[in-house]
């Protein structure tokens, strides 16, 4: 079937949703003509439109807008493109009292005509493309989902506008399925689960800086123990570098020129220092401490480095966007002829890690951005090297033009969670630039000095973000090996409290994470409570179990069994070993 005019075709999907954003703007001007229009693009999950309105938009306003949008769809208004010379376009929008559109026109090239789209009595400044009629959009498959604040043109010094988000589909059942996924995502929201499960929290006293709670520290440390084990197996050496280093270091690396707006700074003894936003210069300084031979390469430095980045308050979002996080970095110094084998090796490590969590992925090759260092020839070599390595092992990729790091192209790994959402976590960045800037060398087999290349790579990306992702992926029901509490032992009566403690001690001695619930509460109440806490196993003991030396086991999903205590312990240990 030709998918040219289906949502499988991204170009058509974006055109459909962009047209729907214009329908929203037309509905707004019909119902609230005093509202001023800003911009309204298509986005991954739908569309949005920014408005300057005298009053906040309420849920009732959104309902009225949806109803008016459905009317506009039924009217089957033709969308017509027309152009005006620059000065006429400015006058046209001034007469319609649309100051944001006038500003946008002023920023467009002087020598090109300005394009507009008309649908009925509504006209909007737009480059297009659009569908040919509002009737092409299914009115009963439109949903306005939320309202947020958004600074005009993303500038915190400009006016705060109101952004209405929406989505749309060609069929009502597709919209219903999408909304069901959204509701499921709300149930899995890591911010809510983080509080309810005692994992992490945020406080107004430290916006954007997460607090790990006791169970969250168990989760984090277990995750990092696994990370260390994997990296030891793959021949990495772990280092740790300072949090604060001189500004001159960041100027040499290029971060100061390309990243200073996101860096936090301080002054020590009258000299400028910066809190590190990235770990790579620290690894470079470690490499530069002593001479190196080609026989040592590749040299793989791994670092769980705490970094700080200045994020706008409006961009903060739980563990997904924070102001300090631990980056599970590695910086690999190697010779150019080793690049292909090393990229393949890293991809294999990624496979091992992501498969453990049940996270399939896709790959993007992000190429040279406008804001970059180095010559185009070096960039082309690096881009070709990454592409050659990843295709040589049968993997495919999509090109993401102009989104590389300022020092090199990268392969970005987008993992997919249990709801089908994608998250960019892993990355492999190939850097021909920084080793030369820092005059790094190694002695080659020819006895001459050579400049190495450097691969920057992360698996989790941000440890905090990855914890947020897997919290939602598993809906808080972590696999046994990762669960902060793996079993809770509960006596039915006080008579067997001693036996319950004996069972708990045996489980703990075996290396399992166990709690004992001796509260004077009904057993069913305690079971429900620990199920809500997503504990994998509830171990219930009464007189029969104490006499027989057994345990009654209930899983968080409700399955029940009676087992000999040691057999139960052996089963859990085998489960942990299988997935760890």
LINQUIHU-V887549 format. One record per residue. RES is the residue in one letter. NEAR is the number of other ideal C-beta (glycine too) atoms within 10 Angstrom. Layout:
res=RES near=NEAR
res=RES near=NEAR
This chain:
res=X near=5
res=X near=6
res=X near=9
res=X near=9
res=X near=13
res=X near=12
res=X near=16
res=X near=10
res=X near=14
res=X near=10
res=X near=9
res=X near=17
res=X near=18
res=X near=17
res=X near=18
res=X near=23
res=X near=24
res=X near=21
res=X near=25
res=X near=31
res=X near=24
res=X near=26
res=X near=31
res=X near=25
res=X near=25
res=X near=23
res=X near=23
res=X near=25
res=X near=21
res=X near=16
res=X near=13
res=X near=16
res=X near=8
res=X near=10
res=X near=17
res=X near=18
res=X near=24
res=X near=23
res=X near=21
res=X near=24
res=X near=13
res=X near=19
res=X near=14
res=X near=11
res=X near=15
res=X near=20
res=X near=25
res=X near=24
res=X near=26
res=X near=23
res=X near=23
res=X near=17
res=X near=15
res=X near=8
res=X near=10
res=X near=9
res=X near=20
res=X near=10
res=X near=10
res=X near=8
res=X near=19
res=X near=19
res=X near=11
res=X near=16
res=X near=24
res=X near=17
res=X near=12
res=X near=19
res=X near=26
res=X near=18
res=X near=13
res=X near=23
res=X near=22
res=X near=11
res=X near=16
res=X near=14
res=X near=18
res=X near=12
res=X near=22
res=X near=13
res=X near=13
res=X near=11
res=X near=11
res=X near=17
res=X near=11
res=X near=16
res=X near=10
res=X near=12
res=X near=22
res=X near=17
res=X near=14
res=X near=18
res=X near=24
res=X near=13
res=X near=8
res=X near=15
res=X near=11
res=X near=21
res=X near=13
res=X near=20
res=X near=25
res=X near=17
res=X near=14
res=X near=17
res=X near=20
res=X near=11
res=X near=7
res=X near=15
res=X near=8
res=X near=6
res=X near=6
res=X near=10
res=X near=14
res=X near=23
res=X near=15
res=X near=20
res=X near=20
res=X near=14
res=X near=23
res=X near=15
res=X near=9
res=X near=20
res=X near=20
res=X near=23
res=X near=22
res=X near=22
res=X near=12
res=X near=13
res=X near=15
res=X near=22
res=X near=19
res=X near=12
res=X near=15
res=X near=26
res=X near=15
res=X near=17
res=X near=23
res=X near=18
res=X near=21
res=X near=12
res=X near=20
res=X near=24
res=X near=19
res=X near=24
res=X near=15
res=X near=12
res=X near=18
res=X near=12
res=X near=11
res=X near=19
res=X near=16
res=X near=17
res=X near=16
res=X near=10
res=X near=8
res=X near=10
res=X near=7
res=X near=10
res=X near=12
res=X near=13
res=X near=21
res=X near=19
res=X near=19
res=X near=25
res=X near=17
res=X near=25
res=X near=22
res=X near=28
res=X near=24
res=X near=16
res=X near=12
res=X near=13
res=X near=9
res=X near=15
res=X near=18
res=X near=13
res=X near=12
res=X near=17
res=X near=14
res=X near=10
res=X near=14
res=X near=14
res=X near=9
res=X near=13
res=X near=14
res=X near=9
res=X near=11
res=X near=18
res=X near=14
res=X near=24
res=X near=17
res=X near=14
res=X near=21
res=X near=25
res=X near=13
res=X near=12
res=X near=24
res=X near=17
res=X near=26
res=X near=25
res=X near=13
res=X near=18
res=X near=9
res=X near=5
res=X near=7
res=X near=11
res=X near=12
res=X near=20
res=X near=15
res=X near=22
res=X near=12
res=X near=17
res=X near=17
res=X near=10
res=X near=18
res=X near=21
res=X near=13
res=X near=19
res=X near=23
res=X near=18
res=X near=12
res=X near=17
res=X near=19
res=X near=15
res=X near=11
res=X near=16
res=X near=19
res=X near=15
res=X near=11
res=X near=16
res=X near=19
res=X near=12
res=X near=10
res=X near=15
res=X near=11
res=X near=20
res=X near=13
res=X near=14
res=X near=18
res=X near=12
res=X near=18
res=X near=12
res=X near=15
res=X near=13
res=X near=17
res=X near=13
res=X near=18
res=X near=13
res=X near=19
res=X near=24
res=X near=15
res=X near=16
res=X near=23
res=X near=19
res=X near=23
res=X near=17
res=X near=12
res=X near=17
res=X near=19
res=X near=15
res=X near=7
res=X near=15
res=X near=19
res=X near=15
res=X near=14
res=X near=11
res=X near=9
res=X near=9
res=X near=5
res=X near=5
res=X near=10
res=X near=14
res=X near=20
res=X near=24
res=X near=18
res=X near=25
res=X near=18
res=X near=20
res=X near=26
res=X near=23
res=X near=22
res=X near=22
res=X near=26
res=X near=22
res=X near=14
res=X near=18
res=X near=22
res=X near=14
res=X near=7
res=X near=7
res=X near=10
res=X near=17
res=X near=10
res=X near=16
res=X near=8
res=X near=14
res=X near=20
res=X near=18
res=X near=19
res=X near=22
res=X near=22
res=X near=25
res=X near=22
res=X near=18
res=X near=21
res=X near=15
res=X near=18
res=X near=20
res=X near=20
res=X near=15
res=X near=16
res=X near=13
res=X near=9
res=X near=14
res=X near=11
res=X near=15
res=X near=14
res=X near=20
res=X near=24
res=X near=16
res=X near=18
res=X near=21
res=X near=20
res=X near=19
res=X near=23
res=X near=20
res=X near=21
res=X near=25
res=X near=24
res=X near=25
res=X near=26
res=X near=27
res=X near=23
res=X near=21
res=X near=17
res=X near=14
res=X near=9
res=X near=18
res=X near=22
res=X near=16
res=X near=13
res=X near=21
res=X near=24
res=X near=14
res=X near=17
res=X near=24
res=X near=21
res=X near=11
res=X near=18
res=X near=22
res=X near=14
res=X near=13
res=X near=19
res=X near=18
res=X near=11
res=X near=15
res=X near=18
res=X near=14
res=X near=22
res=X near=11
res=X near=19
res=X near=14
res=X near=19
res=X near=17
res=X near=21
res=X near=24
res=X near=20
res=X near=21
res=X near=15
res=X near=6
res=X near=10
res=X near=20
res=X near=20
res=X near=19
res=X near=11
res=X near=9
res=X near=9
res=X near=18
res=X near=22
res=X near=13
res=X near=17
res=X near=26
res=X near=20
res=X near=11
res=X near=18
res=X near=27
res=X near=17
res=X near=12
res=X near=22
res=X near=21
res=X near=12
res=X near=13
res=X near=12
res=X near=6
res=X near=15
res=X near=8
res=X near=17
res=X near=11
res=X near=12
res=X near=16
res=X near=10
res=X near=12
res=X near=15
res=X near=23
res=X near=23
res=X near=19
res=X near=26
res=X near=27
res=X near=28
res=X near=26
res=X near=24
res=X near=22
res=X near=26
res=X near=17
res=X near=24
res=X near=16
res=X near=19
res=X near=14
res=X near=13
res=X near=7
res=X near=16
res=X near=14
res=X near=21
res=X near=15
res=X near=23
res=X near=27
res=X near=19
res=X near=26
res=X near=22
res=X near=28
res=X near=26
res=X near=24
res=X near=22
res=X near=24
res=X near=22
res=X near=17
res=X near=17
res=X near=18
res=X near=10
res=X near=18
res=X near=17
res=X near=22
res=X near=15
res=X near=13
res=X near=10
res=X near=8
res=X near=6
res=X near=9
res=X near=11
res=X near=17
res=X near=15
res=X near=23
res=X near=28
res=X near=27
res=X near=23
res=X near=22
res=X near=25
res=X near=20
res=X near=23
res=X near=23
res=X near=21
res=X near=22
res=X near=21
res=X near=23
res=X near=23
res=X near=27
res=X near=24
res=X near=26
res=X near=23
res=X near=24
res=X near=26
res=X near=25
res=X near=23
res=X near=19
res=X near=17
res=X near=21
res=X near=17
res=X near=23
res=X near=17
res=X near=18
res=X near=17
res=X near=20
res=X near=26
res=X near=23
res=X near=20
res=X near=22
res=X near=26
res=X near=22
res=X near=26
res=X near=25
res=X near=26
res=X near=19
res=X near=13
res=X near=10
res=X near=11
res=X near=21
res=X near=17
res=X near=11
res=X near=20
res=X near=25
res=X near=15
res=X near=16
res=X near=26
res=X near=22
res=X near=13
res=X near=17
res=X near=25
res=X near=15
res=X near=10
res=X near=14
res=X near=12
res=X near=19
res=X near=17
res=X near=22
res=X near=17
res=X near=19
res=X near=20
res=X near=14
res=X near=11
res=X near=6
res=X near=11
res=X near=10
res=X near=15
res=X near=8
res=X near=10
res=X near=19
res=X near=19
res=X near=12
res=X near=15
res=X near=21
res=X near=16
res=X near=12
res=X near=19
res=X near=18
res=X near=26
res=X near=21
res=X near=25
res=X near=24
res=X near=25
res=X near=22
res=X near=24
res=X near=17
res=X near=13
res=X near=12
res=X near=22
res=X near=21
res=X near=10
res=X near=11
res=X near=12
res=X near=18
res=X near=27
res=X near=18
res=X near=18
res=X near=19
res=X near=13
res=X near=17
res=X near=8
res=X near=8
res=X near=9
res=X near=10
res=X near=12
res=X near=13
res=X near=16
res=X near=12
res=X near=19
res=X near=11
res=X near=11
res=X near=22
res=X near=20
res=X near=13
res=X near=14
res=X near=22
res=X near=15
res=X near=9
res=X near=16
res=X near=19
res=X near=9
res=X near=10
res=X near=12
res=X near=14
